Amino acid sequence: MKKILIFGGSGQIGRHLIRKLTKENYLVTVVTRNLHKKGTVLKLSGNPGYIEVVEGNIFDEEQLNNFFKDKDVCINLVGILYENKQNTFKNIHVNFPTILAKKCEEYKLKQFIHISALGIEKAADSKYASSKLEGEKNIINNFSKSTILKPSVIFSVDDNFSCRLLTLLSLLPIFPLYYNGKTKFSPMHVSEMCEVIKIAIDKNICSDIIECVGPEELSFKEILQKLLISINKKRLLIPLPIQIAKFIAFFFEKFPKPLITRDQLKILKYDNVLSGQYKSNIDIGIVPKLKFDQEILKYSYMWKEGGQYSK
C-alpha cells in the first residue's frame, strides 16, 4: 500500500487519477493552495479513508517537509498554459519541479512522476516549451528515480481543450485555422493517461522519459471537423495568416484567461505526436483504444440545441 503525494490534483488529470488510485487502495495525499475552494471537490474525487486533502503554499519549504515525510511516491501535475502576475513559466515549470525533485532525494522517495508536454523539443523559441525542458533537465539532475511523462493533448468531459473548442465552434460562424490547420496531434483520453501513471507506479518505472499518445494522429483541422460533426453544426474554417494571428493574440493576452497567446502560436507550429526519441505508453503495455470522435459524443450533446434530448 504505497503512500502517494500529489500536487495539482484539482486539474483534469488529477481528479481522474485520484479516483483511480484510491480505488486501488493507494493512500493519496493531495496538496491544494485553497482548501476552502477546492477541498470538497477533491475529497469527493477519492474513496473515503484513502484520501487526505491538505492546504499549503507550494513554495513554503517548511510545509513541503511535512508533506514529504513517510511518502513513497510524489506526482507533479502542476502546469500553466500562459503567464500572469501570480504565476510565471519559470516559477511553475522550472523552480517548483526542481524543489520537488530535491525533496524526493532528501526524503528518499521511491519514485517521482512529473507531467511535462509532448513536442516541445523543437519549439525552442517558446517560453512555455523552453521552461518545460529546463524543468525536465533539473528533475533528472536532482533525483535519479524520476519518470517524466510527456502527453499529447488530453481530453475528457471536463478538459480545457475539446470543451473550449466546442464552446467557440457553437458561437462563432467563422473559425481561424492557424498554420492552415495542418499541425498534428494525438489526442489521448484522460482515463488512459491515468492508466499510464498507475502502471508507472505499479511497476515502479523510474529513470525514464515516456511519450503518451492516443490511438490516432489528427490534424487540427480534422479535430475541428470531428467536433462540428458531433454537434451537428457547420462553420467556415478559414486559414489565418500568422501575422494577423499574432496581432489578435496580442490583444487576447490582456484577458485574465486568454483564448490564445503569441507564445502558444509558436508551439502550434510543431506537430504534437510521437518523436521516436523516447519510449511511449505502448512500450510499457498501455495500447490506447479510445478514439477522439467516439469519446466526444459522450459529452458534446451539451453544445447541441436541446442538449442530450436533441434527437
Secondary structure as UniProt FT lines:
FT   STRAND          3..7
FT   TURN            9..10
FT   HELIX           12..23
FT   TURN            24..25
FT   STRAND          27..32
FT   HELIX           35..45
FT   TURN            48..49
FT   STRAND          51..55
FT   TURN            58..59
FT   HELIX           61..68
FT   TURN            69..70
FT   STRAND          73..76
FT   HELIX           90..95
FT   HELIX           96..106
FT   TURN            107..108
FT   STRAND          111..115
FT   TURN            118..119
FT   TURN            124..125
FT   HELIX           127..142
FT   TURN            144..145
FT   STRAND          146..151
FT   STRAND          154..155
FT   TURN            157..158
FT   HELIX           162..171
FT   STRAND          174..178
FT   HELIX           179..181
FT   STRAND          184..185
FT   STRAND          188..189
FT   HELIX           190..202
FT   TURN            203..204
FT   STRAND          208..212
FT   STRAND          218..219
FT   HELIX           220..230
FT   TURN            231..232
FT   STRAND          236..240
FT   HELIX           242..252
FT   TURN            253..254
FT   HELIX           262..267
FT   TURN            268..269
FT   STRAND          279..280
FT   TURN            281..285
FT   HELIX           292..296
FT   TURN            297..299
FT   HELIX           300..303
FT   TURN            305..306
FT   HELIX           307..309
//
